[in-house]
Amino acid sequence: MARPLRIEYEGAIYHVTARGNERSKIFFTKRDYQRFRDYITEAKSKFGFKLHSYVLMTNHYHLIIETPHGNLGKIMHYLNGSYTTYINTKRKRSGHLFQGRYKAILVDKDTYLLELSRYLHLNPVRAKMIESPELYTHSSYGSYISNCKEEIVTHDMILGMLTGDEESARQRYKAYVECGLGEESKSPMANVYGGMILGGNGFIREALGRLQGEKVEGDEVAHRKALRACANTEEILAAVCGHYGVSFEMFAEDKRSEARKAGVYLLKKFSGATNKEIGELFGGLSYSAVTKIAQTFSIQMAENKELQGRIRKIVGLFSVFKG
């Protein structure tokens, strides 16, 4: 089974989710919800993370976590492991409580954090469990809109995005969340890149730069193609033009040009562009022609070390993965 990669660093913010095995319950009584909060408190003391928002549903949970020490793996191992042991002991069961590994999406706080917190707090409403988010007691929303702060939650960052005055920020946050009631708005999770990054282009490239290229090469890595698509069309073609010292117009329709073949190959491998899009750039090449050029060039590279070296140099001009 394909495994998601983890990007861990100091100050990273994540949207973390975990579901019950076979979508079964993970919370059975009110005491279970409180025990999970207790484990969050213990984990915060041990690992020094910040919890910006949370919602605990019947068979899954959502957390927005910031890791000042770059230690998400240790945090989640402790949290899920401790809670699984508690449930197994209490209910006299054994085996997995959660379905596979937790899912962690790296979040660009400047672009998506505020919207993501609203998405979490409206989750019980979308699930038709309650009509208003403030009626749901197993989330951080109540502590955001009232003076009754919840010690495990850090409110300052999200409220500070609205205004510097705390009381006014609470009112504005309530209005912001409630304006999402009844809307069929697009989920921010629809914009997740490569199954693991939620942010703008600059944030995505910076995050990918923290990965080493070899980590994304294995077939077992989830979303491998998207993670390798680390440059846009313009960047790749500019690198090809710069290496060969020619303009795009000079080699785009020259069927014998190495630059043309290299351009098609590199776009197909690194840009994420479709065969149709690549074909249109090169004078209307068909879908199959783009595939054939890329495959033939790949074979030539395997047989020609000097050609391999030239392509590596071009890749080094645009890719966050050097080679």
Residue pairs with C-beta under 8 A, 6 or more apart in sequence:
1 100
1 220
2 219
2 220
2 221
2 222
2 223
2 224
3 101
3 220
3 221
3 222
4 101
4 103
4 104
4 195
4 196
4 222
4 223
5 196
5 211
5 215
5 216
5 221
5 222
5 227
6 72
6 73
6 104
6 196
7 106
7 196
7 197
7 207
7 210
7 211
8 67
8 70
8 71
8 72
8 73
9 67
9 70
9 210
10 67
10 68
10 69
10 70
11 66
11 67
11 68
11 70
12 66
12 67
12 70
12 72
12 106
13 52
13 64
13 65
13 66
13 67
13 106
13 107
13 109
13 113
14 63
14 64
14 65
14 66
14 67
14 72
14 104
14 105
14 106
14 107
15 62
15 63
15 64
15 104
15 105
15 107
15 116
15 120
15 189
15 198
16 62
16 63
16 64
16 65
16 72
16 76
16 102
16 103
16 104
16 105
17 60
17 61
17 62
17 63
17 102
17 103
18 26
18 60
18 61
18 76
18 80
18 98
18 99
18 102
18 103
19 26
19 59
19 60
19 98
19 99
20 26
20 59
20 60
20 97
20 98
20 99
21 95
21 96
21 97
21 98
21 99
22 99
23 59
23 99
24 59
25 58
25 59
26 32
26 58
26 59
26 60
26 61
26 83
26 87
26 97
26 98
27 33
27 36
27 56
27 57
27 58
27 59
27 138
28 87
28 91
32 87
33 56
33 138
35 83
35 86
36 56
36 61
36 83
37 152
39 78
39 79
39 82
39 83
39 86
40 51
40 54
40 79
40 152
41 151
41 152
42 78
42 82
43 49
43 75
43 78
43 79
43 82
44 50
44 51
44 152
46 78
47 67
47 69
47 71
47 74
47 75
47 78
48 68
48 69
49 65
49 66
49 67
49 68
49 69
49 71
49 72
49 75
50 65
50 66
50 68
50 154
51 63
51 64
51 65
51 66
51 140
51 152
51 153
51 154
52 64
52 65
52 66
52 113
52 117
52 153
52 154
52 155
52 157
52 158
53 62
53 63
53 64
53 116
53 117
53 120
53 121
53 139
53 140
53 144
53 153
53 158
54 61
54 62
54 63
54 64
54 120
54 139
54 140
54 153
55 61
55 62
55 120
55 121
55 123
55 124
55 136
55 138
55 139
55 140
55 141
56 138
56 139
57 123
57 124
57 127
57 138
62 120
62 123
64 107
64 113
64 116
64 117
64 120
65 72
65 75
66 154
66 157
67 75
72 104
76 102
76 104
80 97
80 98
80 102
83 97
84 96
84 97
84 98
87 93
87 97
88 94
88 95
88 97
104 196
105 189
105 192
105 195
105 196
105 197
105 198
106 196
106 197
106 198
106 199
106 207
107 113
107 116
107 198
107 199
108 197
108 198
108 199
108 200
108 203
109 157
111 199
111 200
111 203
112 188
112 191
112 198
112 199
113 157
113 158
113 161
114 158
114 161
114 162
114 176
115 188
116 188
116 198
117 158
118 176
118 177
118 180
119 187
119 188
119 189
120 139
121 133
121 139
121 140
121 141
121 144
121 177
122 133
122 177
122 180
122 181
123 139
124 130
124 133
124 136
124 138
124 139
125 131
125 132
125 133
125 136
125 181
129 136
130 136
132 178
132 181
133 139
133 141
133 177
133 178
134 141
134 142
134 145
134 174
140 150
140 153
141 177
142 148
142 150
143 149
143 150
143 153
143 155
144 153
144 155
144 158
144 159
144 170
144 173
144 174
145 170
145 171
145 173
145 174
145 177
146 170
149 155
158 173
159 166
159 169
159 170
159 173
160 169
162 168
162 169
162 172
162 173
162 176
163 169
163 172
188 198
189 198
191 198
192 198
193 199
193 204
193 226
194 223
194 226
194 227
195 222
195 223
195 226
196 223
196 227
197 203
197 204
197 207
197 208
199 207
205 230
205 320
208 227
208 230
208 320
208 321
209 320
211 227
211 320
211 321
212 321
213 319
213 321
213 322
213 323
215 221
216 224
216 227
216 228
216 321
217 224
218 224
221 227
225 272
226 272
228 269
228 270
228 321
229 270
229 271
229 272
230 270
230 318
230 319
230 320
230 321
231 270
231 271
231 318
231 319
231 320
232 271
233 267
233 271
233 273
233 277
233 281
235 318
236 263
236 266
236 267
236 270
236 271
236 318
237 248
237 263
237 267
237 281
238 318
239 266
239 314
239 315
239 317
239 318
240 248
240 251
240 259
240 262
240 263
240 266
240 314
241 247
241 248
241 259
242 317
243 259
243 310
243 313
243 314
243 317
244 251
244 258
244 259
244 262
246 259
248 263
251 257
251 259
251 260
251 263
252 260
252 263
252 281
252 282
252 283
253 260
253 282
253 283
254 260
258 307
260 282
261 293
261 296
261 297
262 297
262 310
262 311
262 314
263 282
264 278
264 282
264 285
264 290
264 293
264 294
264 297
265 293
265 294
265 297
265 298
265 311
266 311
266 314
266 315
267 273
267 278
267 281
268 275
268 278
268 290
268 291
268 294
269 294
270 315
270 318
270 319
271 278
275 287
275 290
275 291
276 287
278 285
278 290
279 285
279 286
279 287
279 289
279 290
282 290
285 293
300 307
301 307
301 308
301 311
302 308
312 323
315 321
315 322
315 323
316 322
316 323
